[in-house]
Amino acid sequence: MTAYAHPEVLVDTTWVADHLHDPNVRLVESNEDILLYDTGHIPGAIKIDWVTDLNDPITRDYLDRQRFEQLLGARGIGNETTVIFYGDKNNWWATYAFWVFKLFGHKDARILNGGRAKWIAEGRELTTEVPSYPPATYRAPERDDSTIRAFRQQIFEHIGKPDTALVDVRSPQEFSGEKIHMPEYPQEGTLRGGHIPTAVNIPWAQAANPDGTFKSRDELEALYGGQGIVPDKDVIAYCRIGERSSHTWFVLTYLLGYPKVRNYDGSWTEWGNLVGAPIEKTYQP
């Protein structure tokens, strides 16, 4: 079996259990279900919520450098801290938090392979105790949106070029235009259903095994390469707001080693409501 391109970005449950009391390691839980952390989490883990912690409260954007430094410093995370992200639902929000940390260039960020589900399935310890750590000093550069984040104008420029690829990681029903929202999330719709022209549909969760761990490199190469998402192309992934596509961005960037992958976090909530933006729709009622 072929090894991942960057196996160092994954840790397993045994590694985490062995480092629960390592002062240089900080566990970060990020979930779709914001109440899960309070019901029980890995001992020593802190909670980072994608809405209240990572997003600007007014502008549709992420927190700036100063607030990122304050957030990490208050949680006892320094520049040299190894940060291990994990969460529910195949780590989709964990990879989203990982992606935001990488916008600020945090050096040592990793994912617990299998997330909450695997930790719990193995009968490992959970606690409701919320830890407190001594404040740290964190110094971040200005946020870099140029290498791993895509914007709408870049999507217009991207469509149809021979050296580019767009991967829509939403459900087939969203991709076809049958649904304008995620299944069971009717409040999250847009004005139009469909997908960006030339995009291929590879739902994000197809990259995960039933236990929440990532599929093997050989399986992932077949999954993405079989639909033209190959390493010699400039790849942009998108979903609804960029959370599911951050999972695919992580897979393509770190597990497969693709050199140029960006996450379009404006995604369908922007594109599906954008005046003058072309769409394709295959669903016929």
C-alpha contacts under 8 A as a table, 3 or more apart, distances in Angstrom:
res1	aa1	res2	aa2	distance
1	M	216	S	7.59
1	M	217	R	7.70
1	M	218	D	7.04
2	T	216	S	7.71
2	T	217	R	6.07
2	T	218	D	6.36
3	A	7	P	7.12
3	A	216	S	7.94
3	A	217	R	6.47
4	Y	7	P	5.20
4	Y	216	S	7.67
4	Y	217	R	5.63
4	Y	254	Y	7.53
4	Y	255	L	4.77
4	Y	256	L	6.16
4	Y	257	G	7.86
5	A	254	Y	6.14
5	A	255	L	5.14
5	A	256	L	5.33
5	A	257	G	5.05
6	H	9	V	6.14
6	H	254	Y	5.27
6	H	255	L	5.78
6	H	256	L	7.80
6	H	257	G	6.99
7	P	10	L	5.78
7	P	254	Y	7.74
7	P	255	L	6.98
8	E	11	V	7.38
8	E	110	R	7.59
9	V	109	A	6.80
9	V	110	R	4.42
9	V	111	I	6.19
9	V	254	Y	7.27
10	L	110	R	5.51
10	L	111	I	5.00
10	L	112	L	5.92
10	L	113	N	5.95
11	V	15	W	6.08
11	V	16	V	7.07
11	V	110	R	6.93
11	V	111	I	6.24
11	V	112	L	5.02
11	V	113	N	5.97
12	D	15	W	5.37
12	D	16	V	6.53
12	D	112	L	5.69
12	D	113	N	5.47
12	D	114	G	7.70
13	T	16	V	5.09
13	T	17	A	6.14
13	T	112	L	6.87
13	T	113	N	7.45
13	T	118	K	7.60
13	T	119	W	6.24
14	T	17	A	5.03
14	T	18	D	6.16
15	W	18	D	5.14
15	W	19	H	6.35
16	V	19	H	5.10
16	V	20	L	6.10
16	V	112	L	7.76
17	A	20	L	5.49
18	D	21	H	7.88
19	H	22	D	4.99
19	H	25	V	7.11
20	L	25	V	7.83
20	L	43	P	7.01
20	L	44	G	6.73
21	H	44	G	7.82
22	D	25	V	5.50
23	P	26	R	7.49
24	N	80	E	7.60
24	N	81	T	5.17
24	N	82	T	6.11
25	V	81	T	5.77
25	V	82	T	4.72
25	V	83	V	5.94
25	V	84	I	7.30
26	R	44	G	7.64
26	R	45	A	6.82
26	R	46	I	7.74
26	R	77	I	7.04
26	R	81	T	6.82
26	R	82	T	6.20
26	R	83	V	4.93
26	R	84	I	6.19
27	L	42	I	7.97
27	L	44	G	6.72
27	L	45	A	4.49
27	L	46	I	6.26
27	L	83	V	5.96
27	L	84	I	4.82
27	L	85	F	6.11
27	L	86	Y	7.69
28	V	45	A	5.43
28	V	46	I	5.06
28	V	47	K	5.74
28	V	48	I	6.52
28	V	83	V	6.87
28	V	84	I	5.93
28	V	85	F	4.81
28	V	86	Y	6.38
29	E	37	Y	7.22
29	E	41	H	7.75
29	E	45	A	6.41
29	E	46	I	6.13
29	E	47	K	4.95
29	E	48	I	6.27
29	E	85	F	5.91
29	E	86	Y	5.10
29	E	87	G	5.29
29	E	94	A	6.90
30	S	34	I	7.87
30	S	47	K	6.17
30	S	48	I	5.49
30	S	49	D	5.95
30	S	50	W	7.19
30	S	85	F	7.18
30	S	86	Y	6.33
30	S	87	G	5.04
30	S	88	D	7.59
30	S	93	W	5.54
30	S	94	A	5.11
30	S	97	A	7.03
31	N	34	I	5.73
31	N	36	L	7.21
31	N	37	Y	7.78
31	N	49	D	7.34
31	N	87	G	4.94
31	N	88	D	5.31
31	N	89	K	7.84
31	N	91	N	7.72
31	N	92	W	7.85
31	N	93	W	5.45
31	N	94	A	6.87
32	E	87	G	7.92
32	E	88	D	6.65
32	E	89	K	7.50
32	E	92	W	7.85
32	E	93	W	6.15
33	D	36	L	5.73
33	D	88	D	7.58
34	I	37	Y	6.84
34	I	49	D	7.08
35	L	38	D	5.72
35	L	39	T	6.95
36	L	39	T	5.28
36	L	40	G	6.79
36	L	41	H	7.83
37	Y	40	G	5.48
37	Y	41	H	5.40
37	Y	47	K	6.87
37	Y	128	T	7.74
38	D	41	H	7.21
38	D	128	T	5.90
39	T	128	T	6.21
40	G	126	L	5.25
40	G	127	T	4.92
40	G	128	T	4.76
41	H	45	A	6.68
41	H	126	L	4.97
41	H	127	T	5.41
41	H	128	T	6.41
42	I	45	A	5.56
42	I	125	E	6.59
42	I	126	L	4.99
42	I	127	T	6.32
43	P	125	E	7.22
43	P	126	L	6.10
43	P	127	T	5.66
43	P	129	E	7.58
44	G	130	V	7.46
44	G	131	P	5.67
45	A	130	V	7.77
45	A	131	P	7.11
46	I	75	R	7.60
46	I	130	V	7.09
46	I	131	P	6.80
48	I	53	D	6.10
48	I	54	L	7.75
48	I	97	A	7.92
49	D	52	T	5.66
49	D	53	D	5.26
49	D	54	L	6.84
50	W	53	D	5.67
50	W	54	L	4.97
50	W	55	N	6.50
50	W	93	W	7.62
50	W	97	A	6.91
51	V	54	L	5.90
51	V	55	N	5.33
52	T	55	N	6.26
52	T	57	P	7.47
53	D	63	L	7.93
53	D	71	L	7.43
54	L	62	Y	5.77
54	L	63	L	5.71
54	L	68	F	7.92
54	L	97	A	7.72
54	L	100	V	7.57
55	N	60	R	7.44
55	N	61	D	5.99
55	N	62	Y	4.25
55	N	63	L	5.27
56	D	59	T	5.67
56	D	60	R	6.55
56	D	61	D	5.61
56	D	62	Y	5.14
56	D	63	L	4.98
56	D	64	D	7.95
57	P	60	R	7.76
62	Y	100	V	7.87
63	L	67	R	5.97
63	L	68	F	6.23
64	D	67	R	5.53
64	D	68	F	6.11
64	D	142	E	7.62
64	D	143	R	6.89
65	R	68	F	5.07
65	R	69	E	6.17
65	R	104	F	7.48
65	R	140	A	6.27
65	R	141	P	6.77
65	R	142	E	5.50
65	R	143	R	6.17
66	Q	69	E	5.21
66	Q	70	Q	6.30
67	R	70	Q	4.88
67	R	71	L	5.98
68	F	71	L	5.06
68	F	72	L	6.24
68	F	140	A	7.61
69	E	72	L	5.42
69	E	73	G	5.89
69	E	137	T	7.74
69	E	138	Y	5.24
69	E	139	R	6.04
69	E	140	A	6.29
70	Q	73	G	5.12
70	Q	74	A	5.95
70	Q	138	Y	7.52
71	L	74	A	5.38
71	L	75	R	6.46
72	L	75	R	5.13
72	L	76	G	6.33
72	L	77	I	5.01
72	L	78	G	7.03
72	L	136	A	7.58
72	L	138	Y	6.57
73	G	76	G	5.17
73	G	77	I	5.46
73	G	78	G	6.55
73	G	135	P	5.45
73	G	136	A	4.45
73	G	137	T	5.26
73	G	138	Y	5.43
74	A	77	I	7.49
74	A	134	P	7.82
74	A	135	P	5.07
74	A	136	A	6.62
75	R	132	S	7.62
75	R	133	Y	6.33
75	R	134	P	7.70
75	R	135	P	6.43
75	R	136	A	7.48
76	G	133	Y	5.26
76	G	134	P	5.54
76	G	135	P	4.66
76	G	136	A	4.72
76	G	137	T	7.98
77	I	81	T	5.84
77	I	135	P	7.72
77	I	136	A	5.87
77	I	137	T	7.69
77	I	138	Y	7.04
78	G	81	T	5.24
78	G	136	A	5.61
78	G	137	T	5.87
78	G	138	Y	5.01
78	G	139	R	8.00
79	N	106	H	6.89
79	N	107	K	7.40
79	N	137	T	7.94
79	N	138	Y	5.68
79	N	139	R	6.82
79	N	140	A	7.99
80	E	107	K	7.34
80	E	108	D	7.19
81	T	108	D	6.89
82	T	108	D	5.00
82	T	109	A	6.00
82	T	110	R	7.59
83	V	108	D	6.34
83	V	109	A	4.86
83	V	110	R	6.21
84	I	109	A	6.06
84	I	110	R	4.86
84	I	111	I	5.45
84	I	112	L	6.38
85	F	94	A	5.31
85	F	95	T	7.33
85	F	97	A	7.58
85	F	98	F	6.78
85	F	109	A	7.52
85	F	110	R	6.18
85	F	111	I	4.88
85	F	112	L	6.13
86	Y	91	N	5.76
86	Y	94	A	5.04
86	Y	95	T	7.93
86	Y	111	I	6.03
86	Y	112	L	5.36
86	Y	113	N	7.83
86	Y	114	G	7.99
86	Y	115	G	4.75
86	Y	116	R	6.48
87	G	90	N	7.32
87	G	91	N	4.85
87	G	92	W	7.35
87	G	93	W	6.52
87	G	94	A	5.41
87	G	115	G	5.17
87	G	116	R	5.28
88	D	91	N	5.40
88	D	92	W	7.20
88	D	93	W	7.47
88	D	94	A	7.97
88	D	115	G	6.34
88	D	116	R	5.51
88	D	117	A	6.67
89	K	92	W	6.11
89	K	117	A	7.82
89	K	212	G	7.31
90	N	114	G	6.43
90	N	115	G	6.48
90	N	117	A	7.88
90	N	205	A	7.28
90	N	208	A	6.75
90	N	212	G	4.62
90	N	213	T	7.01
91	N	94	A	4.85
91	N	95	T	6.10
91	N	114	G	7.20
91	N	115	G	5.67
91	N	116	R	7.95
91	N	212	G	7.57
91	N	247	H	7.62
92	W	95	T	5.42
92	W	96	Y	6.42
92	W	243	E	6.56
92	W	244	R	5.85
92	W	246	S	7.29
92	W	247	H	5.51
93	W	96	Y	4.77
93	W	97	A	6.22
93	W	243	E	6.32
93	W	244	R	7.73
94	A	97	A	5.22
94	A	98	F	6.13
94	A	111	I	7.37
95	T	98	F	4.77
95	T	99	W	6.03
95	T	111	I	7.33
95	T	243	E	7.92
95	T	246	S	5.89
95	T	247	H	5.38
95	T	250	F	6.72
96	Y	99	W	5.04
96	Y	100	V	6.41
96	Y	242	G	7.78
96	Y	243	E	5.49
96	Y	244	R	7.78
96	Y	246	S	5.20
96	Y	247	H	6.83
97	A	100	V	5.12
97	A	101	F	6.25
98	F	101	F	5.14
98	F	102	K	6.29
98	F	109	A	6.71
98	F	110	R	7.58
98	F	111	I	7.91
99	W	102	K	5.02
99	W	103	L	6.41
99	W	246	S	6.59
99	W	250	F	7.77
100	V	103	L	5.03
100	V	104	F	6.96
101	F	104	F	5.39
101	F	105	G	6.43
101	F	106	H	5.62
101	F	109	A	7.84
102	K	105	G	4.50
102	K	106	H	5.42
102	K	107	K	7.71
103	L	106	H	7.84
103	L	143	R	5.52
103	L	144	D	5.29
103	L	145	D	6.35
103	L	148	I	7.34
104	F	140	A	6.21
104	F	141	P	6.28
104	F	142	E	6.76
104	F	143	R	4.81
104	F	144	D	6.27
105	G	140	A	7.42
105	G	141	P	7.42
105	G	143	R	7.81
105	G	144	D	7.75
106	H	109	A	6.71
106	H	140	A	7.86
111	I	115	G	7.85
112	L	115	G	5.35
113	N	212	G	7.38
113	N	213	T	5.13
113	N	214	F	6.82
114	G	117	A	6.30
114	G	118	K	4.96
114	G	119	W	7.40
114	G	211	D	6.38
114	G	212	G	4.34
114	G	213	T	4.02
114	G	214	F	7.27
115	G	118	K	5.78
115	G	119	W	6.56
115	G	212	G	6.75
115	G	213	T	7.56
116	R	119	W	5.21
116	R	120	I	6.10
117	A	120	I	5.30
117	A	121	A	5.95
117	A	211	D	6.97
117	A	212	G	6.71
118	K	121	A	4.95
118	K	122	E	6.22
118	K	211	D	6.27
118	K	212	G	6.79
118	K	213	T	7.86
119	W	122	E	5.46
119	W	123	G	6.79
119	W	124	R	5.79
120	I	123	G	5.12
120	I	124	R	5.78
120	I	125	E	7.80
120	I	126	L	7.97
121	A	124	R	7.66
140	A	143	R	7.96
144	D	147	T	7.08
145	D	148	I	6.43
145	D	149	R	5.22
145	D	150	A	7.60
146	S	149	R	6.10
146	S	150	A	7.50
147	T	260	K	7.77
147	T	261	V	7.98
147	T	262	R	6.79
148	I	260	K	7.85
148	I	261	V	6.27
148	I	262	R	4.19
148	I	263	N	6.07
149	R	262	R	4.87
149	R	263	N	4.89
149	R	264	Y	5.91
149	R	265	D	7.33
150	A	154	Q	6.35
150	A	155	I	7.38
150	A	236	I	7.15
150	A	262	R	5.71
150	A	263	N	5.71
150	A	264	Y	4.57
150	A	265	D	7.23
151	F	154	Q	5.42
151	F	155	I	6.58
151	F	264	Y	6.02
151	F	265	D	7.69
151	F	266	G	6.87
152	R	155	I	4.99
152	R	156	F	6.55
152	R	264	Y	7.72
152	R	266	G	7.17
152	R	271	W	7.46
153	Q	156	F	5.19
153	Q	157	E	6.49
154	Q	157	E	5.00
154	Q	158	H	5.94
155	I	158	H	4.81
155	I	159	I	6.25
156	F	159	I	5.78
156	F	277	A	7.99
158	H	161	K	6.05
158	H	164	T	6.36
158	H	165	A	7.78
159	I	164	T	7.59
159	I	165	A	7.97
159	I	166	L	7.78
159	I	197	P	6.65
159	I	198	T	6.43
160	G	164	T	7.30
160	G	197	P	7.71
160	G	198	T	6.12
161	K	164	T	5.49
163	D	232	D	7.49
163	D	233	K	5.01
163	D	234	D	6.27
164	T	233	K	4.99
164	T	234	D	4.57
164	T	235	V	5.87
165	A	198	T	7.71
165	A	199	A	6.95
165	A	228	G	7.47
165	A	229	I	6.26
165	A	233	K	6.27
165	A	234	D	6.11
165	A	235	V	4.79
165	A	236	I	6.42
166	L	198	T	6.77
166	L	199	A	4.52
166	L	200	V	6.43
166	L	229	I	7.92
166	L	235	V	5.86
166	L	236	I	5.05
166	L	237	A	5.90
166	L	238	Y	7.79
167	V	199	A	5.29
167	V	200	V	5.07
167	V	201	N	5.97
167	V	202	I	6.62
167	V	229	I	7.43
167	V	235	V	7.42
167	V	236	I	6.36
167	V	237	A	4.81
167	V	238	Y	6.51
168	D	175	F	7.17
168	D	195	H	7.42
168	D	199	A	6.01
168	D	200	V	5.86
168	D	201	N	4.82
168	D	202	I	6.23
168	D	203	P	7.16
168	D	237	A	6.03
168	D	238	Y	5.30
168	D	239	C	5.86
168	D	245	S	7.78
169	V	201	N	5.87
169	V	202	I	5.05
169	V	203	P	4.12
169	V	204	W	4.84
169	V	237	A	7.03
169	V	238	Y	6.28
169	V	239	C	5.45
169	V	244	R	6.79
169	V	245	S	6.00
169	V	248	T	7.40
170	R	174	E	6.15
170	R	175	F	6.35
170	R	182	M	7.77
170	R	201	N	7.14
170	R	202	I	7.35
170	R	203	P	5.13
170	R	204	W	6.77
170	R	238	Y	7.95
170	R	239	C	5.27
170	R	240	R	7.37
170	R	244	R	7.48
171	S	174	E	5.29
171	S	175	F	6.24
171	S	182	M	7.34
171	S	201	N	7.89
171	S	203	P	5.59
172	P	175	F	4.94
172	P	176	S	6.04
172	P	201	N	6.93
172	P	203	P	7.35
173	Q	176	S	5.30
173	Q	177	G	6.24
173	Q	178	E	5.10
173	Q	179	K	5.47
174	E	177	G	5.22
174	E	178	E	6.01
174	E	179	K	4.81
174	E	180	I	5.87
174	E	181	H	6.49
174	E	182	M	6.87
174	E	193	G	6.78
174	E	194	G	6.45
174	E	195	H	7.84
175	F	178	E	7.70
175	F	193	G	7.60
175	F	194	G	5.21
175	F	195	H	5.32
175	F	201	N	6.72
175	F	281	K	7.68
176	S	179	K	7.68
176	S	193	G	7.38
176	S	194	G	5.12
176	S	195	H	6.93
176	S	281	K	5.43
176	S	282	T	4.93
176	S	283	Y	5.08
177	G	180	I	6.36
177	G	192	R	7.63
177	G	193	G	4.03
177	G	194	G	3.79
177	G	195	H	7.21
177	G	281	K	5.39
177	G	282	T	6.61
177	G	283	Y	5.54
178	E	193	G	6.81
178	E	194	G	7.57
178	E	283	Y	5.49
178	E	284	Q	7.85
178	E	285	P	7.86
179	K	182	M	7.27
179	K	183	P	7.79
179	K	193	G	6.39
180	I	188	E	7.92
180	I	189	G	4.94
180	I	190	T	5.73
180	I	191	L	7.56
180	I	192	R	6.62
180	I	193	G	4.83
180	I	194	G	7.68
181	H	185	Y	6.21
181	H	186	P	5.81
181	H	187	Q	7.55
181	H	188	E	5.46
181	H	189	G	4.45
181	H	190	T	7.12
182	M	185	Y	5.23
182	M	186	P	7.00
182	M	188	E	7.23
182	M	189	G	7.84
183	P	186	P	7.24
185	Y	188	E	5.86
186	P	189	G	6.16
189	G	269	T	7.45
190	T	193	G	7.04
190	T	268	W	7.61
190	T	269	T	5.93
190	T	272	G	5.80
190	T	273	N	6.06
191	L	272	G	6.21
191	L	273	N	5.61
192	R	272	G	5.20
192	R	273	N	6.71
193	G	272	G	6.61
193	G	281	K	6.93
194	G	272	G	7.80
194	G	279	I	6.19
194	G	280	E	5.49
194	G	281	K	4.41
194	G	282	T	7.22
195	H	199	A	6.93
195	H	268	W	7.79
195	H	279	I	5.51
195	H	280	E	5.37
195	H	281	K	6.50
196	I	199	A	5.71
196	I	271	W	7.85
196	I	278	P	6.83
196	I	279	I	4.97
196	I	280	E	6.16
197	P	278	P	6.96
197	P	279	I	5.67
197	P	280	E	5.52
200	V	227	Q	7.02
202	I	206	Q	7.26
202	I	223	L	8.00
202	I	224	Y	7.52
203	P	206	Q	5.83
204	W	207	A	6.14
204	W	244	R	6.14
204	W	245	S	6.75
204	W	247	H	6.70
204	W	248	T	5.83
205	A	208	A	5.46
206	Q	209	N	7.70
207	A	214	F	5.99
207	A	215	K	5.73
207	A	220	L	6.44
207	A	223	L	7.89
207	A	248	T	7.68
207	A	251	V	7.61
208	A	211	D	7.82
208	A	212	G	5.62
208	A	213	T	5.58
208	A	214	F	4.42
208	A	215	K	5.27
209	N	212	G	5.32
209	N	213	T	5.41
209	N	214	F	5.87
209	N	215	K	5.64
210	P	213	T	7.46
215	K	219	E	6.16
215	K	220	L	6.34
216	S	219	E	5.21
216	S	220	L	6.19
217	R	220	L	5.03
217	R	221	E	6.02
217	R	255	L	6.73
217	R	256	L	6.57
218	D	221	E	5.22
218	D	222	A	6.31
219	E	222	A	5.19
219	E	223	L	6.14
220	L	223	L	4.90
220	L	224	Y	6.19
220	L	256	L	7.58
221	E	224	Y	5.49
221	E	225	G	5.35
221	E	226	G	7.63
221	E	256	L	7.14
222	A	225	G	5.27
222	A	226	G	5.37
223	L	226	G	5.63
223	L	227	Q	7.19
224	Y	227	Q	5.53
224	Y	228	G	6.63
224	Y	229	I	5.04
224	Y	230	V	6.89
225	G	228	G	5.06
225	G	229	I	4.98
225	G	230	V	5.13
226	G	229	I	7.34
229	I	233	K	7.27
229	I	235	V	7.19
230	V	233	K	5.95
230	V	258	Y	7.65
231	P	234	D	7.80
231	P	257	G	7.64
231	P	258	Y	4.72
231	P	259	P	6.66
231	P	260	K	7.73
232	D	258	Y	7.66
232	D	259	P	7.87
233	K	260	K	7.40
234	D	260	K	5.39
234	D	261	V	6.32
235	V	260	K	6.26
235	V	261	V	4.75
235	V	262	R	6.38
236	I	261	V	5.70
236	I	262	R	4.82
236	I	263	N	5.76
236	I	264	Y	6.54
237	A	245	S	5.48
237	A	246	S	7.76
237	A	248	T	6.98
237	A	249	W	6.56
237	A	261	V	7.53
237	A	262	R	6.39
237	A	263	N	5.12
237	A	264	Y	6.05
238	Y	241	I	7.68
238	Y	242	G	5.85
238	Y	244	R	7.68
238	Y	245	S	5.00
238	Y	263	N	6.12
238	Y	264	Y	5.11
238	Y	265	D	6.54
238	Y	266	G	7.94
238	Y	267	S	5.12
238	Y	268	W	7.43
239	C	242	G	5.53
239	C	243	E	7.22
239	C	244	R	6.04
239	C	245	S	5.48
239	C	264	Y	7.94
239	C	265	D	7.63
239	C	267	S	5.31
239	C	268	W	6.06
240	R	243	E	7.52
240	R	244	R	7.74
240	R	265	D	7.66
240	R	266	G	7.49
240	R	267	S	4.98
240	R	268	W	4.53
240	R	269	T	5.55
241	I	244	R	7.90
241	I	265	D	5.11
241	I	266	G	5.61
241	I	267	S	5.18
241	I	268	W	6.69
241	I	269	T	6.28
242	G	245	S	5.15
242	G	246	S	5.98
242	G	263	N	6.62
242	G	264	Y	6.12
242	G	265	D	3.78
242	G	266	G	6.60
242	G	267	S	5.99
243	E	246	S	5.23
243	E	247	H	7.08
243	E	265	D	7.33
244	R	247	H	5.43
244	R	248	T	6.97
245	S	248	T	4.97
245	S	249	W	6.01
245	S	263	N	6.35
245	S	264	Y	7.76
245	S	265	D	7.83
246	S	249	W	4.82
246	S	250	F	6.09
246	S	263	N	6.17
247	H	250	F	5.14
247	H	251	V	6.35
248	T	251	V	5.00
248	T	252	L	6.12
249	W	252	L	5.30
249	W	253	T	5.88
249	W	261	V	6.34
249	W	262	R	6.65
249	W	263	N	6.24
250	F	253	T	5.20
250	F	254	Y	5.66
250	F	255	L	7.18
251	V	254	Y	5.66
251	V	255	L	4.97
251	V	256	L	6.36
252	L	255	L	5.98
252	L	256	L	5.00
252	L	257	G	6.18
252	L	258	Y	5.60
252	L	261	V	7.09
253	T	256	L	5.98
253	T	257	G	4.86
253	T	258	Y	5.00
253	T	259	P	6.76
253	T	260	K	7.56
253	T	261	V	6.37
254	Y	257	G	5.12
254	Y	258	Y	7.50
258	Y	261	V	6.69
264	Y	267	S	5.47
266	G	269	T	6.49
266	G	270	E	5.16
266	G	271	W	7.20
267	S	270	E	5.68
267	S	271	W	6.07
268	W	271	W	4.80
268	W	272	G	5.08
268	W	273	N	7.74
269	T	272	G	5.62
269	T	273	N	6.33
270	E	273	N	5.40
270	E	274	L	5.86
271	W	274	L	4.99
271	W	277	A	6.54
272	G	277	A	7.79
272	G	279	I	7.85
274	L	277	A	5.66
